[in-house]
Amino acid sequence: MPLRRVALIAGKATGTSPEQRQAARALGNALGASGVTVLHRDSDGADGPAAELLDAHRAAGGQAVSADLPVLGASDAYLALPEQDSLAALLARGLPEDGQDRPCGLLDVGDHFSALLAGGGDAELERVVRETQRGRLIRHRDPLELLRALSEYRAPETRRHA
């Protein structure tokens, strides 16, 4: 599936590392160079990795559109950045169960998401995404590999084994 629009999921930028900001810039540059539009909320990304991604994306010729939640649902994929509250932001919005089986890319710099997802077990993960949605989560440390995986995403045929 070629990516045309991605929805940015961002939390609060406190505690981000230079490595996380650099990865967000690389991801923004790759999105802009590929002609992918980034949908974001005005309240998201005021600072930190989200701001780095949006700045690099625009500098590479990409289009960024401030959107509200229903419009964010019109994306081909979601992107979550390694920020303090990015999983909380994902939890607040949730992955829609609208028949559109869109992937959610997790930029896992410094194992940010791996550590968070592994720490709480199934109950914690269930608060963020339902079990039927877990196959939609794609984690990569490398921004280019994350984009490649999102563009190659195919919805799982079966989510649960009896």
C-alpha positions in Angstrom: 0.0 0.0 0.0 1.6 3.3 -1.0 1.5 5.8 1.8 -0.1 9.1 0.8 -1.1 10.5 4.3 0.0 9.6 7.7 -1.4 10.8 11.0 1.1 11.9 13.6 0.5 10.8 17.2 2.5 12.9 19.6 2.7 13.3 23.3 4.6 15.6 25.5 8.2 16.1 24.5 9.8 16.2 27.9 12.8 13.9 28.4 13.5 13.3 24.7 17.1 12.5 23.7 19.1 14.0 20.9 18.9 10.5 19.3 15.1 10.6 19.3 15.1 14.1 17.8 17.6 13.0 15.1 15.4 10.0 14.2 12.3 12.2 14.0 14.2 14.5 11.7 15.2 11.6 9.5 11.7 10.3 9.4 10.3 13.8 8.5 12.8 14.1 5.8 12.0 10.7 4.3 8.2 11.5 4.5 8.7 14.8 2.7 11.0 13.4 0.1 8.4 10.7 -0.6 5.6 13.1 -1.0 3.7 11.8 2.0 1.3 14.3 3.7 1.5 14.5 7.5 -1.7 15.1 9.3 -1.3 16.5 12.8 -3.2 18.2 15.6 -2.2 21.8 16.5 -2.0 20.8 20.1 0.5 18.1 19.3 4.1 18.5 18.5 4.7 22.0 19.9 8.2 20.9 20.8 10.5 17.9 20.7 10.5 15.0 18.2 7.2 16.0 16.6 8.4 19.5 15.9 11.6 18.1 14.5 9.7 15.8 12.2 7.4 18.5 11.0 10.2 21.0 10.3 12.3 18.4 8.4 9.2 17.2 6.5 8.4 20.8 5.3 12.1 21.4 4.5 12.1 18.3 2.3 9.1 19.7 0.4 6.4 17.8 2.2 2.9 19.1 3.1 1.8 19.1 6.7 -1.9 19.6 7.5 -3.3 20.5 10.9 -6.4 18.4 11.3 -8.9 17.3 13.8 -9.6 13.7 15.0 -12.1 12.7 12.2 -9.7 13.9 9.5 -6.8 12.0 11.2 -8.8 8.9 10.6 -8.6 9.5 6.8 -4.8 8.6 6.9 -3.2 5.5 5.5 -1.2 4.9 8.7 -0.5 6.4 12.1 3.0 7.3 13.4 3.8 7.5 17.1 7.1 9.2 18.1 9.2 8.3 21.1 7.9 10.9 23.5 7.0 10.7 27.1 3.2 10.6 26.6 2.9 9.2 23.1 1.3 6.0 24.3 -1.0 8.0 26.4 -1.9 10.0 23.3 -2.5 6.8 21.5 -4.6 5.6 24.3 -6.7 8.8 24.3 -7.4 8.5 20.6 -7.2 4.7 20.3 -6.8 3.0 17.1 -10.2 3.2 15.3 -12.2 0.1 14.7 -13.8 1.6 11.6 -13.1 -1.3 9.2 -9.9 0.4 8.0 -7.1 -1.8 9.1 -4.4 0.9 9.1 -1.0 0.2 10.7 0.5 2.2 13.5 4.2 2.8 13.2 6.1 3.2 16.5 9.5 4.9 16.0 11.3 2.8 18.7 14.5 4.9 19.2 16.2 3.8 22.4 13.7 1.0 22.7 11.2 3.6 24.0 8.1 1.6 23.0 9.6 -1.8 23.5 10.3 -0.9 27.1 6.8 0.6 27.7 5.0 -2.2 26.0 7.0 -5.0 27.7 6.7 -3.4 31.1 3.0 -3.7 31.7 2.1 -7.0 30.2 -1.2 -7.8 28.5 -3.3 -5.7 30.8 -1.3 -2.5 30.2 -1.1 -3.1 26.4 -4.9 -3.8 26.4 -5.4 -0.2 27.8 -3.6 1.2 24.7 -4.8 -1.1 22.0 -7.3 -4.0 21.9 -5.9 -7.5 21.3 -7.5 -7.5 17.9 -5.5 -4.4 17.0 -2.0 -5.6 18.1 -1.1 -6.8 14.7 -1.3 -3.2 13.5 1.6 -2.1 15.7 4.9 -1.9 13.8 8.0 -1.0 15.8 11.3 -0.1 14.2 14.3 1.8 15.4 15.3 2.9 12.0 13.0 5.6 10.4 13.5 4.4 6.8 12.8 0.8 7.8 9.6 1.9 9.7 8.4 3.7 6.5 9.2 0.6 4.4 7.3 -1.6 6.8 4.3 0.7 6.9 4.1 0.8 3.1 4.4 -3.0 2.9 1.8 -3.6 5.7 -0.8 -6.2 4.9 -3.7 -6.7 7.4 -3.4 -10.1 9.2 -6.0 -12.6 8.1 -6.5 -14.0 11.6 -6.0 -12.1 14.8 -6.9 -14.7 17.4 -6.5 -18.5 17.5 -9.2 -20.4 19.4 
